[in-house]
């Protein structure tokens, strides 16, 4: 297995002193990311408030859709040169599909096969995953783009020259599909790839922001809200609408609350939905970036 990690990881900041006043940080990430982000918030001495606005998970139907490309005797994956993952859930869904088959879909012989993943998501592309995919791990190249965005992934994959790339992406239900996936497919096509979309998991709206609204109404007991995807923003707006609120009203209730986005893609999507973003992480291969960005903003404003 060849691993091309094109990222450079700066050292993580040290935990805050015990005297740091506690802040309440709301975040809307789905459950599969919640534990990691909550832990990073706690390391800063802050109090996490999890307010999920989406559910993100594979289903029997989506797993079956992936397995269509993996099943013997003639797995269609033979005709592909790459798989491009843009989310952690896409990788876990693909791994679940692989676990349900007995014969690796890729033969030991053949050209290098590229698997690309963003930032810390690449940690899931371990030896077990590779062996289930191909009898010969040396045939597999794991590509980690230096910029952990779909556009960065496309750039790192270079020119496709007519080769096929499988793209395990979400099927969005109950919300408008963000432009991220359509743009990814279009960008790959412009770079000479033949992208093939497979719905690897479902993203659904999750109603319920009662705890968040309660905290906001109590003299705005929320210091910041963190978004890690455009879908989360749309889900929040839909949930707020259920209780007769909108983002402008939230801003009036909590004028000092900081809205933070995990990377420029999420920030741009939020802005298009009318949600102004105050802090955007410049390092978005992991959630450390957005948490550090919040800390720096408060240090700067208080300094």
C-alpha positions in Angstrom: 0.0 0.0 0.0 1.3 3.4 -1.0 0.3 6.3 1.2 0.7 9.8 -0.2 0.0 12.2 2.6 0.4 15.6 1.1 -0.6 17.4 4.3 1.6 19.2 6.9 0.3 19.1 10.4 1.2 22.0 12.7 1.4 21.1 16.4 -1.8 21.2 18.4 -2.2 24.0 20.9 -1.9 23.1 24.5 -5.0 22.8 26.8 -6.1 26.0 28.5 -5.2 26.9 32.1 -7.7 25.8 34.7 -8.6 29.5 35.3 -10.1 29.9 31.8 -13.8 30.8 32.1 -16.1 28.2 30.7 -17.9 29.0 27.5 -20.8 27.1 25.9 -20.1 25.9 22.4 -23.1 24.6 20.4 -22.4 22.4 17.5 -24.7 20.8 14.9 -22.6 17.9 13.6 -24.1 14.4 13.1 -23.4 11.7 15.7 -20.5 10.1 13.8 -18.4 13.3 14.3 -20.0 14.5 17.6 -17.7 12.7 20.0 -14.5 14.0 18.4 -15.6 17.6 18.3 -17.1 17.5 21.8 -13.7 16.2 23.1 -11.8 19.0 21.4 -14.2 21.6 22.9 -13.7 20.2 26.3 -9.9 20.3 26.0 -10.3 24.0 25.7 -12.1 24.1 29.0 -15.4 24.9 27.3 -18.8 23.2 27.6 -20.1 21.4 24.5 -23.8 21.6 23.6 -24.6 19.0 20.9 -27.6 20.1 18.8 -27.6 17.7 15.8 -29.6 18.9 12.8 -28.9 15.9 10.5 -28.8 12.1 10.7 -26.1 10.6 8.5 -26.0 6.8 8.1 -25.9 4.0 5.6 -29.0 1.9 4.9 -29.4 -1.6 3.5 -30.3 0.0 0.2 -27.2 2.2 0.0 -24.9 -0.7 1.1 -26.5 -2.8 -1.7 -25.8 0.1 -4.1 -22.1 0.0 -3.2 -21.9 -3.8 -3.3 -23.1 -3.7 -6.9 -19.6 -2.5 -7.8 -17.9 -5.1 -5.6 -19.5 -8.5 -6.2 -17.9 -11.3 -8.1 -17.6 -12.9 -10.6 -17.0 -9.7 -12.6 -17.0 -6.7 -10.2 -17.6 -3.5 -12.1 -14.9 -1.9 -9.9 -12.4 -3.6 -12.2 -13.2 -0.9 -14.7 -12.3 1.9 -12.3 -9.0 3.5 -11.5 -9.9 5.3 -8.3 -12.4 5.9 -5.5 -12.9 9.4 -4.2 -14.2 9.7 -0.6 -15.4 13.1 0.6 -16.7 12.1 4.0 -16.0 9.7 6.9 -19.4 8.2 6.5 -18.7 7.4 2.9 -15.7 5.4 4.0 -17.5 3.5 6.8 -20.4 2.7 4.4 -17.9 1.3 1.8 -16.2 -0.7 4.5 -19.5 -2.2 5.6 -20.2 -3.1 2.0 -16.7 -4.7 1.7 -17.3 -6.7 5.0 -20.3 -8.3 3.3 -18.3 -9.9 0.5 -15.8 -12.8 0.6 -13.6 -12.1 -2.4 -11.7 -8.8 -2.8 -13.2 -7.0 -5.8 -9.8 -5.9 -7.2 -7.3 -8.5 -8.5 -3.7 -8.7 -7.4 -2.5 -7.7 -10.8 -3.2 -4.4 -12.6 -2.4 -0.7 -12.6 -2.2 1.3 -9.4 -5.6 1.9 -7.9 -6.0 5.2 -6.0 -8.2 5.8 -3.0 -8.5 9.5 -1.9 -9.8 10.8 1.4 -9.8 14.1 3.2 -7.8 14.8 6.4 -8.4 12.6 9.3 -11.0 10.6 7.4 -8.0 8.8 5.8 -7.3 7.1 9.2 -10.2 4.7 8.3 -8.3 3.5 5.2 -6.3 1.0 7.3 -4.7 -2.3 6.4 -7.9 -4.3 7.0 -9.8 -2.0 4.6 -7.1 -2.3 1.9 -6.9 -6.1 2.2 -10.6 -6.5 1.8 -10.4 -4.3 -1.3 -7.5 -5.9 -3.0 -5.4 -9.1 -2.7 -2.3 -7.1 -3.3 -2.0 -4.1 -1.0 1.0 -2.9 -3.0 -1.4 -2.1 -5.8 -3.3 0.5 -3.7 -2.3 4.1 -3.4 -3.9 6.1 -0.6 -4.0 9.8 -1.5 -4.5 12.5 1.1 -4.7 15.9 -0.5 -2.8 18.8 1.1 -6.0 20.9 1.2 -8.8 18.9 2.8 -11.7 20.0 0.6 -13.4 18.3 -2.4 -11.6 20.8 -4.7 -8.3 20.0 -3.1 -9.0 16.3 -3.7 -9.7 16.9 -7.4 -6.5 18.9 -7.7 -4.5 16.2 -6.0 -5.9 13.5 -8.3 -4.5 15.3 -11.3 -5.7 14.5 -14.9 -8.0 11.5 -15.3 -7.4 10.9 -19.0 -10.7 9.2 -19.4 -10.4 6.9 -16.4 -13.4 6.2 -14.1 -13.6 7.2 -10.5 -16.2 6.0 -8.1 -17.7 8.6 -5.8 -19.5 7.3 -2.7 -21.7 10.3 -1.7 -24.8 11.0 0.3 -28.4 10.7 -0.8 -30.0 13.9 0.7 -33.5 13.5 1.9 -35.8 16.2 3.3 -33.3 19.0 2.5 -32.0 20.6 -0.7 -28.7 18.9 -1.8 -25.8 21.3 -1.1 -23.7 22.1 -4.2 -20.7 20.3 -2.9 -21.3 16.9 -4.6 -22.5 18.2 -7.9 -19.5 20.5 -8.0 -17.2 17.6 -7.2 -18.5 15.5 -10.0 -18.3 18.5 -12.5 -14.8 19.3 -11.4 -13.6 15.7 -11.8 -15.2 15.6 -15.3 -13.3 18.8 -16.2 -10.1 17.2 -15.1 -10.7 14.3 -17.5 -12.2 11.8 -15.1 -15.4 9.9 -15.7 -17.0 10.3 -12.3 -19.7 7.7 -11.3 -21.9 8.6 -8.4 -23.1 6.0 -5.9 -25.4 6.8 -3.0 -23.4 5.4 -0.2 -25.5 6.7 2.7 -28.5 8.9 3.5 -28.4 12.4 5.0 -31.8 13.4 6.6 -33.0 16.4 8.5 -33.2 15.9 12.2 -35.8 18.1 13.9 -35.3 19.5 17.4 -33.4 22.5 18.7 -35.3 22.9 22.0 -32.2 22.9 24.2 -30.3 25.3 22.0 -33.3 27.7 21.9 -33.7 27.5 25.6 -30.0 28.4 26.2 -30.3 31.3 23.8 -33.3 32.6 25.5 -31.6 32.6 28.9 -29.6 35.7 28.4 -27.9 34.1 25.4 -26.1 31.3 27.2 -24.4 30.2 24.0 -21.0 31.7 23.2 -20.5 30.1 19.8 -22.1 27.7 17.3 -20.0 25.5 15.1 -21.1 24.2 11.7 -19.1 21.5 9.9 -21.2 21.2 6.8 -23.7 23.3 4.7 -26.4 20.6 5.3 -26.2 21.2 9.1 -26.9 24.9 8.5 -29.9 24.2 6.4 -31.1 21.7 8.9 -30.8 24.3 11.7 -32.7 26.9 9.7 -35.5 24.4 9.1 -35.6 23.4 12.8 -35.7 27.1 13.8 -38.6 27.7 11.5 -40.5 25.0 13.3 -40.5 27.1 16.4 -41.1 30.4 14.7 -37.5 31.6 14.6 -35.1 32.5 11.9 -31.3 33.3 11.9 -31.9 37.1 12.1 -33.9 36.6 15.3 -31.2 34.3 16.7 -28.7 37.1 16.1 -30.9 39.6 17.9 -31.2 37.2 20.8 -27.5 36.5 20.9 -25.6 39.4 19.4 -22.3 38.2 20.9 -22.6 34.6 19.8 -19.8 33.6 17.3 -20.8 31.6 14.3 -17.9 29.4 13.2 -17.5 27.2 10.1 -15.2 24.2 9.6 -13.5 25.4 6.4 -14.3 27.7 3.5 -16.7 25.3 1.8 -19.0 25.2 4.8 -18.6 29.0 5.3 -19.6 29.7 1.7 -22.6 27.4 1.9 -23.8 29.0 5.1 -23.5 32.5 3.6 -25.6 31.5 0.6 -28.3 30.4 3.1 -28.2 33.8 4.8 -26.2 32.7 7.8 -23.3 35.1 8.4 -20.1 33.4 9.5 -17.7 35.1 11.9 -14.8 32.6 12.1 -13.6 30.2 9.4 -10.9 27.7 10.2 -7.9 27.9 7.9 -6.8 24.4 8.9 -9.6 22.1 8.1 -8.1 18.6 7.8 -9.5 18.1 11.3 -11.8 19.8 13.8 -8.8 21.2 15.7 -8.7 24.0 13.2 -12.1 25.4 13.9 -11.7 25.0 17.7 -8.4 26.8 17.6 -9.8 29.5 15.4 -12.5 30.2 18.0 -9.8 30.4 20.7 -7.7 32.8 18.7 -10.7 35.1 18.0 -11.5 35.4 21.7 -7.9 35.9 22.7 -7.5 38.6 20.0 -10.8 40.4 21.0 -9.9 40.3 24.7 -6.2 41.2 24.3 
